[in-house]
Amino acid sequence: MLNKPYIVIEWNDTETDAVGWLCCFNFVSNYCSGGLRVHETVTREEVIKLATGMGYKYAACHSKVGGGAKAGIRYDNTKPDKLEVVKRFLLAIAPYLENGVSLGGDLGIGYGQVMDLYKELAIPGVPHLVAKKYESDPKIIQGLKDNDTLFDMPYRGFVMYDAITGYGAAAGLDESWKQMGGEPGATVMIQGFGAVGTGAARCLSEMGYKVVAISDAKCMVYCENGLDVDLLINSVKDRGYLNQEAFLPEYQVMKNTQWEEIACDIFMPAALDGVINEKNADKLQFKLIVEAANIPTTPEADVILEKRNIPVAPDFIVNLGATRLCDAVPFGLIPLEPQALVDDSQNIIREHISNLFRMKKEQGITLREAARIRCQPLPSEAPDVDWQGKK
């Protein structure tokens, strides 16, 4: 069983107190990919866990051409020099970016911002979206162009790259609830109002779920009769934050930490890691937890929730949408149509969730244990380098 990362690299900024890490969990077909996050709480251990999750996520996407990676910088992403810090980090890891490692956006920095930095730095060949051996294939060249086009295609009021993970996560929630025999119109609370949280909220509302609470980094808004999701999304002024000026009179504004006190059918964490832990897992009032964020549940909390018979749909299944997009479109596996991409990701997630619940019932294991069995990452190969003529 593959359970250790292939390589971990630490970087120390020379101009600030920022510290960064690149973790390549496994190179598959000499390539690995993941996001870059910037946050003042990032740790080495977190980056390794995230990269490990990407390894499992690529396996869940049925990929044979990509493995998992992740990068993180411990720095306050609200500081005005954030992008300069990220630029120095990217220069430090440039040899890896040139040879099989691809990094996109994540918490604290958007995909477009990362792409703009690549252009500014002019690192040769960056960004790589496939291994070098594919880049001369005319079909792949067209697929890469299609991939760039698809990212910015409109879908349900979003661009595709922002919508895909949230819409996939909503399908994971819906399939999990159905596998549990849940009734239509269930109540949902979402923690996080970035691209994933907003996409999931809109899709769940379209499916007939009642979103009763949403939180961001500043507050939580709650309404027992359900929130007007479109109103909240359309009123956003600052990406990732609710616009409190748009709240209706019947909405209750609470501290963003009070999500632990709300009782509803389903909880979807879609922001930070470790928010469900041994300190709160025994008092949460949910029937189902669906992880749209990466590693939001600690191992200690998993044990408590299992004893309480609260299923947890695991992150690397639920939020695989963007990974599937970047893996499938360059190889022409999905037509260049937004709905076709959404359908593809949602179908993969639903199939996995259905099988996880079956395995849970038959083998008496958790959904996460079932997912790890079902989606074992491939062993790591070498980076995409030509050393004395040998790959």
HELIX and SHEET records of a PDB file:
HELIX    1   1 ARG A   44  ALA A   60  1                                  17    
HELIX    2   2 LYS A   82  ALA A   92  1                                  11    
HELIX    3   3 ALA A   94  LEU A   97  1                                   4    
HELIX    4   4 TYR A  111  LEU A  121  1                                  11    
HELIX    5   5 LYS A  132  TYR A  134  5                                   3    
HELIX    6   6 PRO A  138  PHE A  151  1                                  14    
HELIX    7   7 MET A  160  GLN A  179  1                                  20    
HELIX    8   8 ALA A  195  MET A  207  1                                  13    
HELIX    9   9 VAL A  229  ASN A  234  1                                   6    
HELIX   10  10 GLN A  244  ALA A  246  5                                   3    
HELIX   11  11 ASN A  256  GLU A  261  5                                   6    
HELIX   12  12 PRO A  299  LYS A  307  1                                   9    
HELIX   13  13 ASP A  315  VAL A  318  1                                   4    
HELIX   14  14 GLY A  321  ALA A  328  1                                   8    
HELIX   15  15 VAL A  329  PHE A  331  5                                   3    
HELIX   16  16 PRO A  338  GLN A  363  1                                  26    
HELIX   17  17 LEU A  367  ARG A  374  1                                   8    
SHEET    1   A 5 ILE A   7  ASN A  12  0                                        
SHEET    2   A 5 VAL A  19  CYS A  24 -1                                        
SHEET    3   A 5 GLY A  67  ARG A  74 -1                                        
SHEET    4   A 5 CYS A  32  HIS A  39  1                                        
SHEET    5   A 5 VAL A 101  GLY A 104  1                                        
SHEET    1   B 2 PRO A 154  TYR A 155  0                                        
SHEET    2   B 2 PHE A 158  VAL A 159 -1                                        
SHEET    1   C 7 GLN A 252  MET A 254  0                                        
SHEET    2   C 7 MET A 220  TYR A 222 -1                                        
SHEET    3   C 7 LYS A 210  SER A 215 -1                                        
SHEET    4   C 7 THR A 187  GLN A 191  1                                        
SHEET    5   C 7 ILE A 266  PRO A 269  1                                        
SHEET    6   C 7 LEU A 288  VAL A 290  1                                        
SHEET    7   C 7 VAL A 312  ALA A 313  1                                        
END                                                                             
